[in-house]
Amino acid sequence: MRVLFAGSFDPITIGHADIITRAASFADELVVAVGINPKKKYMFDQDKRVDMVNAVVGQLGNVRTVKMEGTLIDCAKSNDVSFIVKGVRRASDVDTELAQAAVNRDLGGVETLFIPSRPELLLVSSSMVRELLDLRLSVSRYVPNEIEPFVAQNRAKKGH
């Protein structure tokens, strides 16, 4: 069974890494799609975000990282996935994702599996990490060790 987990991963967090590891445990192949939304402003460009995800998932033999250029449904179809995996942290995530899951099923014929966040990771988010980085605070407890060099390089570029 091939499964898709998509996100911006700007940057990838320990929460993302946990969902990836858990999804990889039941999937024959997990495709991690690094998306781009023209309406969003990113701290890291898409290539750098792909590199960060690859650094984190390198030890998992059944995980492949791709760039997602179009819609989630297009990505699911082009990668011939059976399911889309979504991590959910709170009830509001479930409400939003249930509606999206219905669209994915209706338009793409792809079902969605929800993986609840571990309690200790409920507050971890990429937006929180970016805010901490903007404030020049440590993010080491919220991001995988493998992306520390990317964070340091980003700080050096910005003179932080």
Steps between C-alpha positions, in 0.01 A plus 500: 500500500640838394408794725543877456583751774510857372592828661696821474761384753622859551688367690440134576432451872523210742122474462532448124784253555285302744209477254740398221654225715161370609358504144813329366443220752180387327561609139690299244613836366445847645520793259572827681392788277648843567247751377507859392216747534540826305295677768754414771834659576755237593804522725669221301460448125351176371836343409634570850183355656540185288862477618388535863238227464754273329747558784236394752359197314831368364509204738148386402537268203138520384466880486537708185487881487349687205427860409128567478436756227122464451211393717503227761267292282734538200794394717307201634406389149847549350655297783228232487431514874230305682460743788583852610625528859421805710631577846246664730581690818163632615127488426521800266751306286254211475217731390713654226653172387166313488372747241824470301484120525151503348626707205803272455272196497240657267738658249801272529365169623760502779415430863658687792645344814534714812787453743459686829800687631665368811395709804850638552505630141161673493647849517781449249447672165709643219348844556607491865852396396519784246385747764767378742761528225389858427542575871848343490402234752605136503281255310707189574227334708245539216695393190687179417876514559558446128369844409707699750760577226222640276373718784852623578563578133172691480591701810844581360345623175267730689770613741328347801 
